Amino acid sequence: MKRTNHKNGDHFDPKGKQPTEHTIRKWKYAKHSMAFEDKQDFIEMKKGFMKAPDYKVIKNADGRVIWDMEQYEFLLDNKEYSSIHPSLQRQAMLNMNFGVYEVVKDNIYQIRGFDLANITFIKGKTGWIVFDPLTCTETAKAAYELLKEALNENGKHDDANRIVKAVIYSHSHADHFGGVKGVITPEDAKNGTVKVIAPKGFLEHAVSENVHAGNAMSRRMFMQYGLMLDAHPCGHVDQAIGKNTATGELGLIEPNIEIVNDYEEMDVDGIQMIFQNTPGTEAPAEMNTYIPHLNAFWAAENIVATIHNIYTLRGALVRDALLWSKKINEALYEFGQKSNVMFTAHSWPRWGKRRIQEVMKDQRDMYANLNNGVLHLANKGVTINEIHNEYKIPESLEDKWHTRSYHGSVKHNSRAVINRYLGYWDANPATLIPLSPYETAPLYVDMMGGATPIIYKAKELYSDGQYLMAVEILNKLAYARPENQEAKDLLADCFEQIGYQQESTSLRNSFLAGADELRNRVPKLAAIKKSGLDMVDSMTTELWLEYIGIKVDNNKANGLKFTINLITEELITSEYTEEINLKKEELVAEMSNSTFTVIDGYQHEDPDLKLIAKKEDIVAIMKGETTMTELIENGKVEATINPQSDYDDPIEIINDLESTLTNFRLGFEILPGTKAFQNIEQEKELKPLQVDIPSVLGSLQITRRDIRSNKKESETAFNQNILN
């Protein structure tokens, strides 16, 4: 892949700008006000290193690059970049760890730098116990192979030949389960050969998070994670909790063991483990693990080398900062005082009781102070629109590297705390039912005298380094005159300087990605065809029908009214007795008031249509392998119309339902005037009731980075299709 030459000061985008004197001044202040002489994190990051691979790029079976560490090697050039906050550059260098590391001698190994998260192998009595098998099949498989190579090179041939006997999912985010097929097969879990262990509610949340708002979350992820930015000092440099996101095949194998109690002890391949459920912290379903005979504490993603997100910008439910603090506190007293090592799903381990307790206490206090400090100010009248400029963390925490704002940020997390307790309204009636930006912007622009004086003033503000102030007026102009490219380019310049100044990758990437789209329009996006199929296998029928309800267009459904009783049947073989039982689901789906609703466990006494189907046929509909109409016509679904119904034929009801549905497009416009002139998004051919789940962490097939890498052919296509 051809790299952009940044060493001579070039920007990866022809319209891009270098840091201004104002940004450089802020960079210098940060550089000289922080304890960069503290090298403990670098010592811990390197500890236990065994082997790096002889490659830095991982490709899928089709030859497409799905993971690339080589593109970040500019971070190892021993050069400081004023386009990167100095604290963030430090974190980005720490996340260049790439290879196999021994965490506990002869017992715990971690492969880092192969994905956003880490994959960990713990030696059991007979095989390996895997913690969090990454996002993608390809990266997980490559990590497993590298471990075998490292062990063989160190003379540990018996260990190298071990097979996986258990997989433990720490929580319900895709970068912690999506690569499971790289280490085991679905048959391993189904026949009980491999234990697949997860916290209570894991499967429900792993699937539902990617269904209800999956398309919107995937699109917003392009902003928070900067997925279309080049790896470059002026672009993407890090993801705070890891280098970047892998974009390969995301899978899911259902757990066969669920941890349901607050604390639960279990023998896993001859190793005693104590699981601590921590629901509602970093994920709705999450758990820590303690391994007594090694005095080793696995902190999942509850404790990492940064403050995490109370509100994650890609979209998720706002988290409970106080509960998060309490769960860390419980772990501190249960495990922290006897642990010799703390290792996590991201970042690097910490060794020694004093160091472990320091990190645990500081992160406990950070989340608690965020909750309490924000509410303290809220109770004094500080609103959601002011809190990020008012709340400050204690100086003692600000001086700790592991409580810095790399992933989450104090600014947007503080707003999230108020939103959790008080909601989005600042209690000013003027903001209660606001007009949309497209409605109000023309008035503002007209009152300011039109585009010319706004651009003149914005350039003046830009020259003075008042970028946020310039954004205030340029944003109005962009909404009022979305065709005005000069205004959008100047707004992009402001976003860019603001992005350079951010310590948080979430904030940096969002501003830089916004600048990229303002300059170049929405990129060419496409979902990977295999992406999400395992998710569909794990969806409940109720969740599928809820998803259908979200796809209903109110206007298209106007006047429609019908009720459907749906019964599904599935033959289940008992894991222990091999006895075969019939499992039935009973659901009611109803269309009324332009709304499609579903309830599980009930049947309507007088439905318009009754459907009886095999569960495997319902799954086939979800996957797009067939349609409900085809199954009814082929007699595979028993369909009975009510003689009293306004409908004469079951197919009529199905057709009416399908006529209301909209397929969501991944590349929708976020910023004004950035939609591609020609819509060239490569959509999958979707059947009417098919589920389309864009993989939140594996949804890219073509990126702007790929396009730039092939100068003549690809840039010509890019210019013709997107920029014309």
N, C-alpha and C positions, 0 to 999 in steps of 0.2 A: 504494500500500500504506500503510495507516495505521500510524503509528509510536507506540510507547509513549512517553509524556511522561516523560523521565527528569530533566528540568531542575529539577523541583521536588522531586527526591529520591525519586520513586516508583520502585519495583522493578517489573520486567515481570511478576513472578509475585506474586499476592496473598499468598502465604505467604513470600515472600522477605524477607530481612533486609538492612539496611545494615551496613557494616563496624562492628565493635565497637571499643571503646577499645583493645583489645589488638592488633587488626589495624591500626588507625590508628597505634599506636605503632611497629609494625614498618615500616609504610609510611614514617613520618618518618625512621626510622633509615636505611632504604635510600636515601631521597631525599637525605640529607645526607652519605652515605658514598661516593657515586659521582660520577664526573667529568662531570656534566651540562653543564659549560661547553664540553666538546669537541664541536664542531659539524661535524667533518669528514665524517661520514656524511651529514649533511643537504646539504652542499655537493655531494658525489659523487652523491647520489640525484637532485638537481635538474639536474645538468650535462647539457647536450645536449637539454633539453626543447624539443619542437617544437609539439606540439598535443595538447590534451585533447578528447575528444568532447563534443558538446553534449547527451549523454545520460549517465545513470549506471546505467541499468537495461537489461539485455538479456533479451529474451523469446524463447521458441521459437515454432515455427509455430502452436502451439495457444494462444499467448498466455500461457503460464506463465512466470513469472520464473525464469530460471536463473542470473542473475548480477546482484548489486545492490551497488553501491558507495555509494549514497546513504544506506543505513542506518547507515553508519559515520561520517557527517559530524560526529557529536558529538565525535570525536577532533580535529576542527579548530576547536573552540570556544575554544581557548586556556584550557582549564580542567583542573585536576588532579583525578583521581578516586582517593580512598583505597581504592576497591574494585578497583583495578588496580595491580599492582606498578609503581612508577615507571619501572623499567628496561623493563618490558614495554610500558608506555604509550608510551615513547620509540620502541620498535621498531614498535609499531602505527601510530604517526604516520609513520614512515619508509615503511611499506608502504601508505600512502595515495597513493603515486605512481600516476598514472592517465593514460596517454596514450602518445604516440610520443616516443622519445628517440633522438637521434643519438649513437651510441657512437664511431664513427670517421667523420670528415667525409666525406660523399658515398659511404660504403661499407658501414657497419654501422648498422642501425636496430633498436631494441628496443621492443616494445609491452609495457608493464607495467600491472598492475592490472586485467587482463581475465580472470584465472583465478588459480589457486594459483601457477602457474609463469609464466615469461616466454616470449614468442615472439620470435625474432630473425630478421631478414632481412639477408642479406649479398649485396651486389651481385656477380654473376658477370659474365662477358664478354657474355652474351646475356640473362640473366634473373636471377631471385632464387634464392638458396640459403637454405632455411628450416631453422633449428635449433629443434627441439622445438615442435610445433604445438599446445600446450595440451591440455586435457582433452576439450573438447567442440567439436563442429562449429560450433555457433552462436557461441561466443566467438572461435574461430580465424578464422571468416569475418569477424566484426565487426572484429577487429584488422587483418586484411588490408585491409579497406575503409578503415579509418582511416589506415593508412599511405599509401594512394593519395591520400586527401584532403590529407594533410599535404604530400606531395611536390608535388601540383598547386598548392597554396597558396604553396609556396616556389619556383614556377617550374620545377620539375624534372619536366616533363610526360613526357619520354621514360622516365624511371625509373618514374613512376607507371603507365605502360602496360606495364611488364615483366610477364612471366608467370613462374611458378615452374618452375625447371628441375631442382631437387634438393631433397629433404627429408632431413634428418639427424636420426635419433633418438639422443639421447645415451645413453639407458638404458631399461630395461624397465618403468618405472612409468607408470601410465595417464595421469598429468597431463603426460606428455611425448610422447605419441603419439595420444591419444584424439580430438584435434580435426583430425587430418590431412585429413579429407574437407572441411574448410572451406577448404583451400588447393589441393588436387589431387583428382583422381578416381581410383578403382581402375584405370580403363582407362589413365590416364597412366603408372602404374607397370607394368602388365601388358605394355604395348607398348613399354616402354623410353623413352618420351618424357621421363619424369621419373625421375631416379635416386632411389631410396629406400635410404639407407645406414644401417646399424645395426651395433653391435658383435656379436661372436660370441656366440651363444646368446640373442640378443635375443628372438626369436619364442617359443622354448621357455619362457623365464622370464616373458615378458609374459602368456602364456596360462596356464601352470601355476599361477602365483601366485594367479590368480583362480578356479581350479578346485578344487584339493584342499581348501582351507579357506576358499573364497570367501564362503560365507554367514556364517561366524563372523567373518571379517575385516570384512565389511560392517557387521555388527551392532556389533562393537567400535569401529568407526570413529565411531559415534554418540557414543561416550565421548571418545575422543582428540581428535576434531575438533569436538565440541560442536555437531553438526549440527542439533539440535533447540533450541538456545539462541537467544534473541533477540539481535540485535546491540544491545548495551547496556552501560553501564559495569559492571553487575552480571552480565553475561552474556558473550556472545562478543565479543571485541575484536580478535582477530587470529589468524593461523595461523603466525606466526613467519617462515616462508619465503615468505609471501604473505598476502593478506587472508583468503581463504576458499577453498572448493572450489566450482567451478561444477557445476551439476546438470543438464546438457543431454545431448545424444546423444553417446555415446562410440563411436568407431569404431576400426578398425585396418586399415591397408593393409600387406600383407606387404612386407618389404624385398626389393629385387632385387639388392642388393650387401651383402656381409657383410665386416666388417673382422676378419680372423682372426689377424693377427700382433700381437706386442707393440707394434710401431710400424709404421705403414704409410702411405706417401705416395701421394697420388692427385690427379689432375686432376679437379676438379669444376666444370663449366661454365667451363673456362679458368682456374680459380683453383687453385693448388697448396695442398693441405692435408695436414697430418701428423696422423694419428690415433694416440692412445695408448690402448690397451686397458687398463682398470683393473677387471677382474672381481673381485667379492668385496669391493668397497668399499661405496659407498652403495647399490648394487644388484648383483645377481649378474652382470648384463651391463651394462657401462658403459664410456664412453670419453671422454677429453678430446680437444680438437682445437687445433692451432696453425696460424695462417695467416701464413706467412713474410713475404709482401710488405706486410702491414699490421702486422707485429710484434704480432699480437693473439692472445691465449690464451683459449680457451673451456674453462672448468673444470667444465662439466656441473653435476652436483649434488655434486661432491666437495668443493667449497669454496663456502660461502655465508656470509651475515652472521650466523652463529650456529654453535654446536656442534650437530651433527646427532645422529641416533639410532643408537646401537649396537644397541639393541633398540627397535623401534617398537611402541608400545602397541597399535596396531590388530592387530598380529600379523604376524610375518615371521621368517625365520631370523635368529639373532643374528649381527651382523656382526663382522668382525675388525678391531679398532681399530688393531692394530700394522700390519697390511697396508695399511689405509687411510692411515696415516701414511707408510708407505714409498712408496706411489704418489704422494702429494703431494710427497714429497722428490724422487722421480724427475722429476716435472714441474717442480719448482723448478730443478733443475740442467739439464734439457733445454730448458725454455722460459722459466722465470721470470726468468732473468738477461738475456734479450734482449727481453722483452715490454714494450710501452708501454701496453697496456691488458689487463686481465683481466675478462672478462664471463662470466656464469654463467646457469644455468637458473632461478635465483631471485635475489631481492635486486637489487642495482645494481652497476655496474662499479666497478673501481678503476683509477686511472691513475697512470703513472709507475713506474719500476723499483723505487724505494725503497719505495713504498707497496705495490706488488704483492708484493714479497718479504717485507715485514713481515707481511702477512696470510697468505701461504703458510707462512712459518716458524712463525707462532703457531699456525695450525691443525695443521700437522704435529706440533708439540710437544704440543698439547693431546691429540690422539688417542694419541700415543706415551706421554705421561705417564699418561693414563687407563689404558692397558694396563699399563704398568710399575708405576705407583704402586699400583694395585689388587692386582696380583699380589705386590708387595712386602709389603703388609699380609696378604694371604691366606697367604703363606708364614710369617707370624708367628702365624697361627691365627685371624685375623679371618674370620668366616663371611659367607655371602650375606645373612643376616638382620641383620648388623651393619654391613656395609661402607659402606652409604649414609650412615651416621652417623659414620663414621671417616675415609673418604677425602676429602681436600680438594685442590683444584687449587692449583698454585703462585700466590702473590700476584701475580706479574708477569703471569700469564695472566688472573687474575681482574679485573685492571684494564683489560683490552682489551674493547671492545664486541663485537668479532667473535669472541670466544671465550666469550660469555655463554650461559647455558642458556635459549634461547628455544624451540627446537624439541626437541632432545634436552635432557636434564637430567643434571647430574653424579650426581644421586641414583639415577635408574633406570639410567643407563648403567653406573655402577660395579657394580651388581648383575648387569648383563648380561655384563660381562667375567668375573666369577666363574662365571656360568652356562656361558659358552663353554668355559672350561677345566676346571671342576670339577663342573658340573651344578647342579641345583636343591637338592641335599641339603646340609645344614649339618654332616653327620657325627654328629649327635645322634640315636641310635636312636628317641627319642621323636617325631621328625618324619619318620621314614623311611616309614612306612605309616599316615599319620594318618587318623582318622575324618573324615567329611565334616562341614562346619559345621552342617548340619541335625541331625546325630546328636549332636554335642557340645554345641551351644548350650543345649538344655534342661537339661543337667546344670549348666552354669555358672549359668544363671538360677535354678535351684532352689537351688543353694548360696548364691547372693547374696540369697536371700529373695524372689524374684519381681520383677515389673515395677516395683512402686512404689518400693522402695529404689534400684533401678538408675536409674530416671528422676530421682529426687531427687539422687543422687550425680552423675549426668551433668549436670544443670542447674548444680550447684555447680562442676563442672569447667569447664563452658562459661563461667560467670561469671568464673572465674579465668583464662580464655584457654587452658586446657589441652585444646585441641580433639582432638588425636590420642589423648590419654588417654581422653577421653569416648567417642571412636569405638570404643575397645577394648571397652567394656562395652555400648554401644548396639548395636554390630554383632551381638554375641551375642544380645541381646534381640530384634533384628529377625529373626534366623534362628529363634529359639525361638518367637516370637510374631509371625509375619508379618502378622497381622491388626491389630496394635497400631499405629494410625496416629500416636498421640502419640509413640511411640518413634521411628518412622520420620521424623516431622517434626523431632524434635530431632536425630536423626542427620544429616538434611539440613542443618540449621542449622550443624552442626559442619563438614560437608563444604564448605559455602559459605564459611565463614571461612577454612578451609584453602586453598580455591581462590583466594580474593582475594589471599592472601599469596604465591602462586606466580609466579615469573618465567617459568617455562616454560609455553607454551600447552598442551602435551600434558598436564601435570599440572593446570593450572588448569581446562581444559575437562573433564577426567575427573572432578574433584571436583564441578564445577558441574553437569555432566550427571547425575552420580549423585544430586545433590540434587534436580534436576528430576524424575527418575524416581521417587524416593522420595515426593515430594509429589504427583505427578500420574499415576503409573503409566506403563507402556510406551506410547509414542505410536503413532499410526496410521501404519504404514509400508507402502510398496509399491514394488516395483521397476518401473522404466520398461520398457515392453514391448520397445522396440527395443534396450535395453541388452544388450550381450554378444553380439549376433548375429555381429558381425565376429570376435569371439573364437572363436565356435563354428566359423566358416569356417576358422580357422587351427589348430584342434585336430587332433592326430593321432588316428588310430583307437585307438591304445594308450592315450592320455590319456583318451579318452572311456570306454573300458572300465574304466580305473582309477577314474574318477569314479563309474561304476556300482557298483564295488566298495565305495566309501565310502558309498553310499546303502543298501547292504544292511543290514537289521536282523538281527542274529544270531539272535534268537529266531524270527523268521519263516522263517529259512533252515535251521533245525534239521532234520537228517535228509535234506536235499536233496543229491543228488550227480549231476553230469553234466559232460560235457566237450564243448566246441564248437570246431571248427576254423572260422575265419573267413578268407576270402580276399576282398580288395577289388581292384577293377580300375579304372584311370583312364588315359585317353588324354592324353598330355602332348605339347604341341607345342614343339619346340626353338626357343628365342629367336633363334638365329642361322641355323639351316638350314631352319626350318619343317618339319622332319621330324617325323612323328607316331610316338610310341612308346607301348607299353603298360606302365604302371607297376603292379606288383602288390605288395600287402601280404599277408603270411601271419602269422596270430596264433592262439594257443590261449587260450581262456577256460575256466576250470574252476571249478566250485562243489564244494567239499568242506570239511568241518568248519566249516560256516556261513560260509565265506570264499570270495569271488569273486576269483580271481587271473587275471592275463593276462601273456603273454610274447610279444614280437614276434620274428618271424623263424623261428618253429618251427611244426610241425604235429604233432598227436598221431597216433600210428599207428592208433588204434582209437577215434575219437571217437563220442559218442552222436549228434552232429549236425554236418553239414558245411554251411556257408553260403558261397555265392559271390554277391557283390553289387558293384554299381558304387559307387565312392567317393562319387559325387554323391548316391546314394540313402542312404548312411550319414549324410552331412551333413544330408540332409532329415530323417532320424530324429532327429538331434541337435537340430535346430531346431524339432521338433514339427510339421513339415509333413506327416508321415505316421508310420506305425508299422511295426515289423518284421513284425507279423502281417499288416497290409494288403499289404505288399510280397511276402510269401510267398504269400498267397492270390491276388494278382494276377499271380504268376509273374515278378515283377521281381527277386526274390531266389531263387536256386536253392537249395533246401533238401533235403538227403538225410539220412534217418534211418538209423541203423545197425540192421540186423535183429537184432543181438544185444543191443541196448539195452533197458533196462527201460521206455523210452518208445516209444509206438506212432506218435506224430504230432509233427512239428517244433513245432507250435503249443503242445503241452503243455509243452515245455521253456521256450519263450519265456514262456508264462503263469506257470510256476513261478518263473522269474527275476523277472518283473515283480511277482509277489505279495510278494516280499521287500523291495521298494524303498520308501523313505520320501522324501517331498519336504520339504525343509528350509524352515522359516518364518523370515523375516528378523526378526520382532519378538519373538524369544524373551526370556524374563525373565533378567536378569542379577542384579539385587538382590532380596532376599527381599520378597515381598508387593507386587511392582510389576506383576505381570501384569494385563492388562486383564480386567475381569469378563466382557465379551463380546469374543470374538476377532473383530475387524472388519478384520483385515489383508486388503487386496485382493490376493489371490494370482492369478497368471496360471493359466489352465487348462493344466496340464501333461500331456502324453502320457507314457506309461510310461517310455520310455527317453530322453526329452528332456533336454537339458542346460539347467539354469537357472543362469546366472552373474549374480549381483547385481553391478552395476558398483560397484566399490569407491569410486570418486570420483563416481559419477553415479547413485546408487540411490534418490534421494528423489523422490517424486511429490507427497506431501502432508506438510507439516511442521507442527509445533505453531505455528511462526511464521505460516504461511499461515492456520491456523485462527483465531489470535488477531486477524488483520488484518480479518476480517469479523465484527464483534461479535455481532450477534443470531443470524443463521442458523447460522454456523459454530460459535459457542460453545455453542449449544443442542445441536447434533449432537455436539460434543466431550464435553459433560457427560453426555449420555445414553449415548453409546457407550463412553466410556472411564472416566469417573469414577464411574458409578453402581455 
